[in-house]
C-alpha cells in the first residue's frame, strides 16, 4: 500500500510539474536556470568520473532485474497459495518503478523540452532550402570533419 501511495505522489508531482510548465510561460526557463543547473552540477560532477554512460548501464540492469523478477514471481505464483497477494505486491513494485522513472524523466529532461530553443534565443530562423543545398552543406561538413580527423 505504501508503494502505491508513493507512486501516486510521484506521478502527481510529475504531472503537476508538466502541466505547470505548459501553462506558465517562462517557468521552464526559470527551472532550467535555477534548479536544473544545480542538478546537473551535483549529479553531472559525480557521474562524470565514470568513463561510460551510467544511465545506460542502469537501464540494462533494470531490464535484467525486471526479467529476473518476472521469472521469480511466476515461480512464486505457481508454488504458493497466496497468489493474489504475491501478484499485487509485484505489480505495486512495478508501478513504483514506473513512477520513479517518470519523475526522473520530468526533473531531468521533461521540463527542458518546454523551454525556448537555442535557435529562438540566438535569433536563428530556419530558412527554406532545397534538397540540393542541404546535400551540398552536408558534403562540405563531411569533408571538413574528415580533414580534421586525420
Backbone as a ProteinNet text record, in pm:
[ID]
protein_1_A
[PRIMARY]
XXXXXXXXXXXXXXXXXXXXXXXXXXXXXXXXXXXXXXXXXXXXXXXXXXXXXXXXXXXXXXXXXXXXXXXXXXXXXXXXXXXXXXXXXXXXXXXXXXXXXXXXXXXXXXXXXXXXXXXXXXXXXXXXXXXXXXXXXXXXXXXXXXXXXX
[TERTIARY]
81.9	0	87.1	197.7	287.5	350.8	384.1	443.1	346.1	220.3	119.4	99.6	96.4	80.7	201.3	321.6	442.3	441.8	401.1	395.3	293.8	179.4	76.9	126.1	197.5	252.6	354	444.7	544.8	479.7	378.7	310.8	234.1	174.4	101.8	197.3	310.6	410.3	462.6	493.7	543.7	441.3	318.1	211.7	188.9	191.9	174.1	282.9	406.8	517.9	501.2	466.1	447.9	334.7	226.4	114.8	155.4	223.6	265.6	356.4	454.2	544.8	476.1	366	291.7	205.3	148	54.5	118.6	237.4	304	427.2	414.3	528.9	645.5	763.8	881.7	919.5	828.4	859.1	964.9	956.4	1056.2	1193.8	1198.1	1325	1381.6	1295.2	1338.3	1389.4	1316	1355.7	1493.2	1515.4	1642.7	1759.6	1735.7	1843.4	1868.5	1763.1	1778.9	1784.2	1707.3	1701	1780.3	1758.1	1825.2	1976.4	2022.9	2167.4	2230.3	2158.6	2208.9	2212.8	2107.1	2103.5	2218.5	2239.1	2347.3	2482.2	2496.8	2623.7	2656.5	2559.6	2583.5	2598	2497.4	2498.7	2596	2607.7	2699.5	2843.7	2880	3017.2	3043.8	2946	2965.9	2973.7	2874.2	2869.7	2970.9	3026.4	3128.9	3260.2	3278.1	3402.8	3405	3290.6	3283.6	3306.3	3386.4	3415.9	3309.1	3190	3080.3	2949.8	2843.6	2712.6	2650.2	2646.3	2589.9	2440.2	2371.7	2227.2	2197.6	2281.1	2262.2	2283.3	2387.5	2413.8	2298.8	2248.6	2136.2	2011.1	1988.1	1873	1887.8	2009.1	2032.8	2010.7	2061.6	2042.3	1894	1823	1678.9	1605.2	1641.4	1578.3	1608.8	1733.4	1769.3	1694.6	1685.9	1613.2	1465.3	1410.8	1269.9	1245.2	1331.8	1316.9	1331.7	1430.8	1451.1	1333.1	1280.5	1166.7	1041.8	1029	914.7	923	1043.3	1061.6	1035.7	1090.2	1073.2	926.7	854.2	713.4	631.3	666	594.2	612.2	735.3	762.5	689	690.6	622.2	472.1	414.2	269.7	233.7	317.8	290.9	299.9	394.6	418.7	332.5	283.9	216.9	65.7	3.9	-142	-189.2	-105.6	-143	-104.1	-159.6	-120.3	-158.4	-278.1	-326	-238.8	-206.1	-122.6	17.1	73.5	207.1	207.5	108.4	99.3	78.7	-5.5	-31.2	94.5	174.2	298.8	395.2	404.7	493.9	447	316.5	262.5	281.3	269.9	291.1	437.2	529.9	672.1	694.6	633	645.1	587.3	475.5	411.8	502.7	566.1	657.2	779.7	833.7	948.4	909	792	744.6	726.6	675.3	655	788.7	886.4	1019.3	1081.9	1069.2	1123.9	1055.7	925.9	852.9	898.4	916.6	963.3	1103.5	1192.4	1328.9	1329	1243.3	1230.3	1185.9	1087.3	1032.6	1136.9	1206.3	1300.3	1430.4	1465.7	1592.6	1581.3	1471.7	1464.1	1324.2	1221.3	1084.9	1053.2	1098.1	1072.8	1151.9	1272.4	1357	1299.5	1212.2	1150.2	1053.1	1014.2	919.9	991	1125.1	1198.7	1206.6	1255.9	1283.9	1403.6	1399.4	1508.8	1629.1	1743.2	1865.4	1849.4	1786.8	1771.6	1683.7	1582.8	1499.7	1580.5	1660.3	1742.4	1847	1907.2	2013.5	1959.5	1828.7	1769.5	1791.8	1815.5	1838.3	1703.8	1673.8	1548.8	1581.3	1500.6	1520.8	1465.1	1549.4	1505.5	1470.5	1395.8	1358.4	1473.5	1526.9	1635.7	1593.3	1668	1637	1713.7	1676.8	1744.7	1888.6	1909.3	2044.9	2134.6	2079.2	2157.4	2193	2098.4	2123.5	2229.9	2221.2	2320.7	2459.6	2467.2	2595.7	2655.7	2573.4	2621.9	2670.5	2596.4	2636.3	2766.8	2782.7	2906.3	3024.4	3006	3112.2	3150.4	3050.8	3078.6	3148.4	3108	3172.2	3318.8	3346	3485.1	3567.7	3511.3	3583.1	3609.3	3513.7	3530.4	3636.2	3630.5	3731	3871.1	3882.6	4012.7	4066.1	3979	4021.3	4052.7	3993.6	4013.2	4150.9	4215.2	4348.9	4449.1
-119.5	0	127	123.6	239.2	263.2	154.8	170.5	237.3	199.4	257.6	405	438.8	578.8	661	607.8	678.3	696.7	593.3	602.8	707.6	709.9	808.8	950.7	969.3	1101	1142.9	1051.8	1084.1	1117.1	1039.6	1066	1198.1	1227.5	1354	1472.7	1462.7	1570.1	1585.5	1474.2	1479.1	1542.4	1497.3	1553.8	1700.6	1735.6	1875.5	1964.7	1918	1995.4	2012	1903.3	1911.2	2006.5	2003.9	2094.7	2238.7	2262	2398.2	2459.1	2383	2440	2458.1	2386.5	2404.8	2529.6	2560.4	2673.3	2803	2794.4	2915.5	2945.7	3040.7	3073.9	3124.4	3077.6	3122.1	3033.9	2949.8	2864.7	2760.8	2704.7	2604.9	2670.2	2792.9	2865.1	2890.9	2933.7	2956.8	2826.8	2718.5	2588.4	2547.4	2565.6	2523.2	2606.3	2732.1	2818.7	2798.7	2784	2781.3	2641.4	2549.2	2415.7	2313.3	2309.6	2209.9	2228.7	2352.2	2378.9	2315.2	2318.7	2258.2	2106.2	2049	1904	1858.7	1930.5	1895.5	1911.1	2016.3	2040.4	1928.9	1889.7	1787.1	1649	1607.6	1471.8	1459.6	1564.1	1560.8	1545.7	1614.8	1602.8	1461.9	1406.9	1272.7	1168.4	1165.4	1062.6	1087.6	1207.6	1238.8	1165.4	1109.2	1036.2	900	852.8	722.5	738.5	649.5	662.4	597.2	578.1	516.8	580.9	552	607.5	528.1	589.1	522.5	498.9	594.4	577.9	461.9	444.4	332.5	198.9	191	69.6	42.5	147.8	131.5	81.3	128.8	79.9	-68.2	-110.8	-253	-336	-286.8	-358.1	-364.3	-254.5	-251.8	-355.9	-367	-467.6	-609.2	-633.1	-765.7	-797	-698.9	-718.8	-740.8	-668.1	-686.7	-826.7	-874.2	-1010.1	-1114.5	-1096.1	-1191.3	-1189.1	-1071.1	-1063.7	-1125	-1115.1	-1177.7	-1329.1	-1383.6	-1528.7	-1567	-1489.6	-1517.8	-1514.5	-1412.8	-1400.8	-1512.1	-1553.3	-1664.1	-1792.5	-1819.4	-1938.9	-1930.5	-1812	-1795.7	-1816.6	-1766.2	-1780.6	-1926.9	-1997.7	-2139.5	-2219.9	-2188.8	-2267	-2227.8	-2104.7	-2055.5	-2058.8	-2057	-2047.5	-1903	-1812.2	-1671.9	-1598.7	-1640.2	-1589.3	-1443.3	-1407.8	-1271.7	-1169.8	-1194.8	-1103.3	-1092.6	-1204.6	-1205	-1123.3	-1142.7	-1069	-920.3	-885.9	-745.5	-675.8	-745.9	-687.6	-661.3	-755.5	-738.1	-622.7	-616.3	-508.8	-371.9	-367.2	-239.8	-196.2	-290.8	-257.5	-206.1	-272.6	-231.7	-91.4	-64.2	66.8	173.8	143.1	237.5	264.2	161.7	179.7	269.7	246.9	330.5	475.3	495.5	631.1	700.8	628.1	685.6	724.5	637.6	669.3	791.6	803.3	919.3	1046.3	1039	1154.8	1195.8	1097.8	1127.7	1189.5	1138.7	1196.8	1342.9	1368.3	1503.5	1602.2	1567.1	1663.3	1673.1	1570.8	1574.1	1624.7	1597.8	1646.8	1688.9	1638	1669.7	1817.2	1886.5	2030.5	2105.9	2060.5	2131	2130.3	2035.5	2033.8	2149.9	2213	2324.7	2460.4	2462.2	2588.9	2644.9	2767.1	2826.4	2754.5	2731.9	2660.9	2753.7	2692.5	2771.2	2862.3	2811.4	2892.7	3015.5	3001	3116.2	3218.6	3171.1	3262	3333.8	3261.8	3319.1	3397.2	3393.7	3465.8	3399.2	3270	3195.3	3143.1	3172.4	3120.8	3022.8	2922.8	2821.8	2875.6	2873.4	2921.1	2804	2831.6	2726.2	2698.8	2581	2542.1	2424.3	2402.5	2289.8	2166.8	2054.3	1929.7	1934.4	1993.7	2004.6	2090.9	2199.3	2286	2211.1	2139.8	2061.7	1955.7	1890.4	1788.4	1850.3	1969.5	2036.9	2074.7	2124.5	2160.7	2037	1929.3	1804.2	1751.2	1757.7	1712	1797.6	1929.3	2019.4	1993.2	1975.6	1948.5	1814.2	1714.8	1583.9	1593.2	1669.2	1687.5	1757.6	1860	1932.2	1841.5	1762.2	1670.7	1567	1512.3	1413.7	1474.7	1599.1	1664.2	1688.9	1720.5	1743.8	1615.4	1507.7	1381.1	1322.2	1351.5	1296.1	1374.5
0	0	0	75.2	80.7	-55.9	-126.9	-260.5	-356	-349	-438	-405	-277.3	-237.2	-283.5	-262.5	-306.3	-458	-530.3	-676.3	-719.7	-654.5	-689.5	-661.3	-550.5	-518.5	-625.4	-661.8	-763.9	-898.5	-937	-1064	-1059.2	-945	-930.3	-938	-870.3	-875.5	-1018.5	-1084.5	-1222.2	-1315.1	-1305.2	-1388.6	-1358.9	-1229.7	-1191.9	-1248	-1240.2	-1295.7	-1446.2	-1514.7	-1660.8	-1698.1	-1622.1	-1650.3	-1623.1	-1510	-1476.5	-1582.6	-1629.4	-1730.2	-1864.4	-1886	-2011.2	-2008.2	-1892.8	-1886.7	-1838.2	-1777.5	-1728.2	-1813.4	-1905	-1989.2	-1903.3	-1935.1	-1863	-1745.2	-1698.5	-1583.4	-1618.9	-1738.1	-1779.6	-1790.9	-1838.3	-1848.8	-1709.1	-1615.3	-1477.7	-1414.5	-1436.1	-1380.9	-1433.2	-1562	-1620.1	-1568.3	-1537	-1488.8	-1339.2	-1260.1	-1114.8	-1053.6	-1103.1	-1041.3	-1121	-1250.7	-1334.2	-1331.7	-1327	-1321	-1196.9	-1084	-960.2	-975.2	-1031.9	-1052.8	-1141.7	-1250.2	-1342.5	-1274	-1196.8	-1129.8	-1030.6	-950.2	-848.5	-912	-985.3	-1041	-1158.2	-1237	-1350.2	-1306.3	-1200.1	-1148.9	-1096.9	-1024.9	-970.1	-1081.1	-1167.7	-1271.4	-1382.8	-1387.7	-1486.1	-1462.3	-1343.2	-1315.4	-1383.1	-1426.4	-1492.2	-1642.5	-1701.6	-1845	-1934.6	-1881.1	-1957.1	-1911.9	-1983.7	-1951.5	-1836.5	-1719.3	-1601.8	-1620.8	-1680.8	-1700.3	-1794.8	-1895.7	-1988.1	-1916.8	-1835.8	-1759.4	-1662.9	-1598.7	-1505.7	-1578.5	-1699.1	-1775.6	-1810.7	-1847.3	-1874.5	-1749.1	-1636.4	-1509.5	-1475	-1496.2	-1469.1	-1553.3	-1680.7	-1766.9	-1719.6	-1677.9	-1626.2	-1497	-1407.6	-1281.6	-1309.4	-1404.4	-1440.7	-1494.2	-1582.6	-1636.6	-1526.3	-1439.4	-1329.5	-1232.8	-1204.2	-1112.3	-1174.2	-1305.5	-1373	-1362.2	-1380.6	-1363.9	-1218.9	-1125.6	-982.8	-941.5	-985.5	-947.5	-1009	-1129.1	-1192.8	-1112.8	-1070.4	-989.3	-856.2	-793.1	-664.4	-677.8	-784.5	-804.4	-827.3	-900.6	-925.6	-797	-710.3	-588.7	-469.6	-460.3	-339.7	-350.6	-230.6	-224.1	-232.7	-180.8	-173.2	-301.3	-411.5	-543	-564.8	-522	-545.8	-472.3	-346.2	-267.8	-328.5	-369.4	-429.6	-558.3	-641.9	-768.2	-742.7	-646.6	-617	-563.4	-482.6	-432.7	-548.4	-641.8	-756.3	-844.4	-867.6	-950.8	-884.7	-751.8	-683.1	-694.7	-691.3	-711.8	-853.7	-948.9	-1088.3	-1108.9	-1044.7	-1052.1	-991.8	-879.5	-815.9	-904.3	-965.5	-1055.8	-1173	-1229.3	-1340.4	-1295.3	-1175.2	-1123.3	-1099.1	-1045.7	-1023.5	-1157.8	-1258.1	-1390.6	-1451.1	-1433.2	-1484.4	-1414	-1282.7	-1206.5	-1250.6	-1266.9	-1311.7	-1451.3	-1537.9	-1672	-1661.6	-1578.9	-1567.1	-1516.6	-1406.9	-1348.7	-1426.9	-1503.3	-1575.5	-1718.2	-1785.7	-1923.2	-1966.4	-1903.7	-1946.7	-1943.9	-1839.8	-1828.4	-1935	-1963.7	-2059.6	-2201.1	-2231.4	-2363.8	-2381.7	-2272.7	-2279.9	-2284.4	-2273.7	-2275.9	-2417.2	-2422.8	-2553.1	-2613.3	-2741.3	-2806.4	-2823.6	-2847.9	-2870.3	-2991	-3096.7	-3217.3	-3190.4	-3104.4	-3069.1	-2989.4	-2894.6	-2813.3	-2897.5	-2992.8	-3075.3	-3194	-3215.5	-3326.8	-3460.5	-3458.2	-3581.5	-3630.9	-3755.1	-3810.8	-3922.7	-3930.2	-4034.4	-4165.2	-4266.8	-4397.5	-4486.9	-4585.4	-4678.9	-4773.8	-4768.5	-4856.6	-4941.7	-5045.1	-5133	-5085.4	-5137.4	-5105	-5154.9	-5270.9	-5325.5	-5237.1	-5182.7	-5093.6	-4963.7	-4911.3	-4790.6	-4815.5	-4929.3	-4965.2	-4979.7	-5037.4	-5054.9	-4919.6	-4829.9	-4695.9	-4622.2	-4628.5	-4562.1	-4619.8	-4749.9	-4812.7	-4769	-4765.6	-4722	-4576.5	-4490.9	-4349.2	-4331.6	-4408.7	-4402.8	-4442.6	-4548.7	-4592.1	-4485.2	-4420.5	-4315.3	-4194.8	-4157.2	-4044.4	-4076.4	-4194.9	-4235.4	-4239.1	-4283.7	-4288.5	-4145.9	-4052.8	-3914.3	-3840.3	-3879	-3805.6	-3825.9	-3938	-3961.4	-3882.7
[MASK]
++++++++++++++++++++++++++++++++++++++++++++++++++++++++++++++++++++++++++++++++++++++++++++++++++++++++++++++++++++++++++++++++++++++++++++++++++++++

